[in-house]
Amino acid sequence: MAERVDKGWQARGIEAYSTEAILGTLSHYGVALDEAGFKELAAQDFPLAIAQLWHQRWKGTGQFSRFPAAAAEELWRRLCGGAVAPTDLTLALIRLLGALNAAMEGKPDDGTRDTRFKVVEAFLEKLPGAELRRDRFIAEMTAALGDELGEAVDHLAEALARRGQPELAERFVAIEEKLFPVRAGSARAMVKAAAGDAEGAAKELTALAQDGSRDAFARLSALDGLIELDRLEVAKAVALELVERAEEERDLELGTQVVYRLTRLLKADPNSRDREALRKRVEALAAALGPGGE
């Protein structure tokens, strides 16, 4: 009989079992593969996505109902030559968030803050280079963070700036822009606004949003900042320009995102004189790019 993990694996920790036992357990419950097979999967995806794939044919219940996720993470650590997993970065970010929240509460540095920054910064240098693989890595990292912590990451640099922690804000916004290149420039401008220079921030965001040579989604990031700073007319003009691009290129993803921003603009300025025209534009784009619009 092939070696397998026993029912006490959650209490002992999966790291206590051999690779043969982990693979044997996967095979027993419907996922037959060897080390080479796992490496092939790992070349295409990351542990969470691999575990989701396994769950499609998983027969384990009870103590083994959640085994695929633990197995995928553990096999990644053992077989992928030290490659960073999305959860590695997630855990490092969570620890850094804790240290920075303590700083905002006025608590003294316990001597670990710089180390926590360095751990995250070191992981960022090891992100996948290929765009699709990098996108999958970041998607899995944000899924592991969850909505609440993801929101905290999105606004932490600004919160630090408001609390009079400019150096920490500057260092964290560099991390944010490395994680999400689409926010490059825009995130830094919002930190400037949070520190009290809303006019300077608005000028930077306007330049970014109006720059037609930039990626459309990077321009949307700047547009978001303009809406937050109540620069609605500039934001509206950029949004309408991007509406035309989405229509011309039949770009469903861009169109969906522009519709969302136009809806935000309608809510932000309910008394706008062109509200009805804007509403019709939103409806027309949604219809053109929705089911049956092709």
C-alpha positions as CSV (number, residue, x, y, z in Angstrom):
1,M,0.0,0.0,0.0
2,A,1.3,3.4,-0.9
3,E,2.4,5.7,2.0
4,R,-0.4,8.1,3.1
5,V,-1.0,10.9,5.5
6,D,-3.0,9.9,8.5
7,K,-6.2,11.5,10.0
8,G,-4.1,13.5,12.5
9,W,-2.4,15.5,9.8
10,Q,-4.1,18.8,10.8
11,A,-2.9,18.6,14.4
12,R,0.6,17.5,13.5
13,G,1.0,19.8,10.5
14,I,1.4,18.6,6.9
15,E,5.1,19.5,7.0
16,A,5.6,16.4,9.3
17,Y,4.8,14.0,6.5
18,S,6.9,12.8,3.6
19,T,6.4,14.0,0.0
20,E,5.5,10.4,-0.8
21,A,2.8,10.4,1.8
22,I,1.3,13.6,0.5
23,L,1.3,12.4,-3.1
24,G,-0.1,9.0,-2.0
25,T,-3.0,10.8,-0.1
26,L,-3.7,12.9,-3.2
27,S,-3.8,9.8,-5.3
28,H,-6.0,7.9,-2.9
29,Y,-8.7,10.7,-3.0
30,G,-8.7,11.2,-6.7
31,V,-5.7,13.2,-7.7
32,A,-3.0,11.0,-9.1
33,L,0.3,12.7,-9.8
34,D,4.0,12.5,-9.1
35,E,6.7,15.1,-8.4
36,A,7.2,15.9,-12.1
37,G,3.4,16.3,-12.5
38,F,3.3,18.8,-9.7
39,K,6.2,20.8,-11.2
40,E,4.3,20.9,-14.5
41,L,1.3,22.4,-12.8
42,A,3.4,24.8,-10.8
43,A,5.0,26.1,-14.0
44,Q,1.5,27.3,-15.1
45,D,-0.2,28.3,-11.9
46,F,0.1,28.8,-8.1
47,P,-1.0,26.7,-5.1
48,L,-4.5,28.1,-4.6
49,A,-5.4,27.6,-8.3
50,I,-3.8,24.2,-8.3
51,A,-5.9,23.2,-5.2
52,Q,-9.1,24.5,-6.9
53,L,-8.3,22.3,-9.9
54,W,-7.8,19.3,-7.7
55,H,-11.1,19.9,-5.9
56,Q,-13.0,19.3,-9.1
57,R,-12.3,15.6,-8.7
58,W,-11.6,15.4,-5.0
59,K,-13.2,12.5,-3.0
60,G,-11.9,13.3,0.5
61,T,-14.3,14.3,3.3
62,G,-14.0,15.1,7.0
63,Q,-10.4,15.7,8.0
64,F,-9.4,15.5,4.3
65,S,-11.9,17.9,2.8
66,R,-9.4,20.7,2.9
67,F,-6.3,18.6,2.2
68,P,-5.7,19.9,-1.4
69,A,-4.9,23.5,-0.4
70,A,-2.5,22.4,2.3
71,A,-0.9,19.8,0.0
72,A,-0.5,22.3,-2.8
73,E,1.2,24.8,-0.5
74,E,3.5,22.2,1.0
75,L,4.5,20.6,-2.3
76,W,5.2,24.1,-3.7
77,R,7.7,24.8,-0.9
78,R,9.4,21.4,-1.4
79,L,9.5,21.1,-5.1
80,C,9.7,24.6,-6.6
81,G,13.3,25.5,-5.7
82,G,12.6,28.4,-3.4
83,A,10.1,30.2,-5.7
84,V,7.9,32.6,-3.8
85,A,4.3,31.6,-3.4
86,P,1.6,34.2,-3.3
87,T,0.8,33.3,0.3
88,D,4.4,34.0,1.3
89,L,3.9,37.6,0.2
90,T,0.5,37.7,1.8
91,L,1.8,36.7,5.2
92,A,4.6,39.2,4.9
93,L,2.2,42.0,4.0
94,I,-0.1,41.1,7.0
95,R,2.9,41.3,9.4
96,L,3.9,44.6,7.9
97,L,0.3,45.9,8.2
98,G,0.4,45.1,11.9
99,A,3.6,47.0,12.4
100,L,2.3,50.0,10.5
101,N,-1.0,50.0,12.3
102,A,0.9,50.1,15.5
103,A,2.9,53.1,14.2
104,M,-0.3,55.0,13.4
105,E,-1.5,54.3,17.0
106,G,1.6,55.9,18.3
107,K,3.2,52.7,19.6
108,P,7.0,52.6,19.6
109,D,8.8,50.4,17.1
110,D,9.5,47.1,18.7
111,G,12.6,46.7,16.5
112,T,10.9,44.6,13.8
113,R,9.3,47.3,11.5
114,D,12.3,47.7,9.2
115,T,12.7,43.9,8.9
116,R,9.1,43.5,8.0
117,F,9.5,46.1,5.3
118,K,12.6,44.4,4.0
119,V,10.9,41.0,3.8
120,V,8.1,42.4,1.7
121,E,10.5,44.4,-0.5
122,A,12.7,41.3,-1.0
123,F,9.7,39.2,-2.1
124,L,8.7,42.0,-4.6
125,E,12.1,41.5,-6.3
126,K,11.1,37.9,-6.9
127,L,7.7,38.4,-8.6
128,P,7.2,36.6,-11.9
129,G,8.4,38.6,-14.9
130,A,5.9,37.3,-17.5
131,E,2.8,39.5,-17.4
132,L,0.2,36.7,-17.3
133,R,2.0,34.8,-14.6
134,R,2.5,37.9,-12.6
135,D,-1.2,38.8,-12.9
136,R,-2.1,35.3,-11.6
137,F,0.4,35.7,-8.7
138,I,-1.1,39.0,-7.7
139,A,-4.7,37.7,-8.1
140,E,-3.9,34.8,-5.8
141,M,-2.2,37.0,-3.3
142,T,-5.2,39.4,-3.1
143,A,-7.6,36.5,-2.8
144,A,-5.6,35.2,0.2
145,L,-5.6,38.7,1.7
146,G,-9.4,39.0,1.5
147,D,-11.5,42.1,1.1
148,E,-10.9,43.7,4.4
149,L,-7.1,43.4,4.4
150,G,-7.1,44.2,0.7
151,E,-8.8,47.5,1.5
152,A,-6.3,48.2,4.2
153,V,-3.4,47.7,1.8
154,D,-5.1,50.0,-0.8
155,H,-5.4,52.9,1.6
156,L,-2.5,52.4,4.1
157,A,-0.1,54.8,2.5
158,E,-2.7,57.6,2.6
159,A,-3.6,56.7,6.2
160,L,0.1,56.9,7.2
161,A,0.4,60.3,5.5
162,R,-2.7,61.6,7.4
163,R,-1.2,60.4,10.7
164,G,2.0,62.4,10.2
165,Q,4.1,59.4,9.1
166,P,5.5,60.7,5.8
167,E,8.6,58.4,5.6
168,L,6.5,55.3,6.3
169,A,3.9,56.5,3.8
170,E,6.6,57.0,1.1
171,R,8.1,53.6,1.7
172,F,4.7,51.8,1.6
173,V,3.4,53.6,-1.5
174,A,6.5,52.3,-3.3
175,I,5.4,48.8,-2.3
176,E,1.9,49.5,-3.5
177,E,3.0,50.7,-6.9
178,K,5.3,47.7,-7.3
179,L,2.5,45.4,-6.5
180,F,0.0,47.2,-8.8
181,P,1.9,49.0,-11.6
182,V,-1.4,50.4,-12.9
183,R,-1.4,52.7,-9.8
184,A,2.1,54.1,-10.5
185,G,2.0,57.9,-10.0
186,S,-1.7,57.9,-8.9
187,A,-1.1,56.2,-5.6
188,R,1.8,58.6,-4.8
189,A,-0.5,61.6,-5.8
190,M,-3.1,60.4,-3.3
191,V,-0.5,60.3,-0.6
192,K,0.3,63.9,-1.4
193,A,-3.4,64.8,-1.1
194,A,-3.6,62.9,2.2
195,A,-0.6,64.9,3.5
196,G,-2.5,68.1,2.8
197,D,-1.6,69.1,-0.8
198,A,-4.8,68.4,-2.6
199,E,-4.1,70.9,-5.4
200,G,-0.7,69.5,-6.2
201,A,-2.2,66.0,-6.2
202,A,-5.0,67.0,-8.5
203,K,-2.5,68.5,-11.0
204,E,-0.6,65.2,-11.0
205,L,-3.7,63.1,-11.4
206,T,-5.0,65.3,-14.2
207,A,-1.8,64.9,-16.1
208,L,-1.8,61.2,-15.6
209,A,-5.5,60.8,-16.5
210,Q,-5.2,63.0,-19.7
211,D,-2.1,61.3,-21.0
212,G,-3.4,59.3,-24.0
213,S,-0.1,57.4,-24.3
214,R,-0.6,55.7,-21.0
215,D,-2.3,52.4,-20.4
216,A,-6.1,52.9,-20.2
217,F,-6.4,51.2,-16.9
218,A,-3.6,53.4,-15.5
219,R,-5.6,56.4,-16.6
220,L,-8.7,54.9,-14.8
221,S,-6.6,54.7,-11.6
222,A,-5.8,58.4,-11.9
223,L,-9.5,59.1,-12.7
224,D,-10.5,57.4,-9.5
225,G,-8.2,59.8,-7.6
226,L,-9.8,62.8,-9.4
227,I,-13.3,61.6,-8.3
228,E,-12.1,61.2,-4.7
229,L,-10.7,64.8,-4.8
230,D,-14.0,66.0,-6.3
231,R,-12.4,67.0,-9.7
232,L,-15.5,65.7,-11.4
233,E,-15.4,67.6,-14.7
234,V,-11.9,66.5,-15.5
235,A,-12.8,63.0,-14.5
236,K,-15.9,63.1,-16.7
237,A,-14.0,64.2,-19.8
238,V,-11.4,61.4,-19.4
239,A,-14.2,58.8,-18.8
240,L,-16.0,59.8,-21.9
241,E,-12.8,59.6,-23.9
242,L,-12.3,56.1,-22.6
243,V,-15.9,55.3,-23.5
244,E,-15.1,55.9,-27.1
245,R,-12.0,53.8,-26.9
246,A,-13.9,50.9,-25.4
247,E,-16.6,51.2,-28.1
248,E,-14.1,51.4,-30.9
249,E,-12.0,48.5,-29.7
250,R,-14.9,46.3,-28.5
251,D,-13.0,46.0,-25.2
252,L,-15.4,44.4,-22.7
253,E,-13.0,44.7,-19.7
254,L,-12.3,48.4,-20.3
255,G,-16.0,49.1,-21.0
256,T,-17.1,47.5,-17.8
257,Q,-14.6,49.5,-15.8
258,V,-15.5,52.8,-17.5
259,V,-19.2,52.1,-16.9
260,Y,-18.4,51.7,-13.2
261,R,-16.6,55.0,-13.1
262,L,-19.4,56.8,-15.0
263,T,-21.9,55.4,-12.5
264,R,-19.7,56.8,-9.7
265,L,-19.7,60.2,-11.4
266,L,-23.5,60.1,-11.7
267,K,-23.8,59.4,-8.0
268,A,-21.1,62.0,-7.1
269,D,-22.9,64.8,-9.0
270,P,-26.6,64.2,-9.0
271,N,-27.4,67.8,-10.0
272,S,-25.2,67.8,-13.1
273,R,-26.8,69.5,-16.1
274,D,-25.6,66.7,-18.4
275,R,-26.7,63.9,-16.0
276,E,-29.3,62.6,-18.4
277,A,-26.9,62.5,-21.4
278,L,-24.3,60.8,-19.2
279,R,-26.8,58.2,-18.0
280,K,-27.8,57.4,-21.6
281,R,-24.1,57.0,-22.5
282,V,-23.6,54.5,-19.6
283,E,-26.7,52.5,-20.7
284,A,-25.6,52.5,-24.4
285,L,-22.1,51.3,-23.5
286,A,-23.4,48.6,-21.2
287,A,-25.8,47.4,-23.8
288,A,-23.2,47.4,-26.6
289,L,-20.7,45.4,-24.6
290,G,-23.2,43.2,-22.7
291,P,-24.7,39.8,-23.7
292,G,-25.9,40.1,-27.3
293,G,-24.0,43.3,-27.9
294,E,-21.3,41.7,-30.0
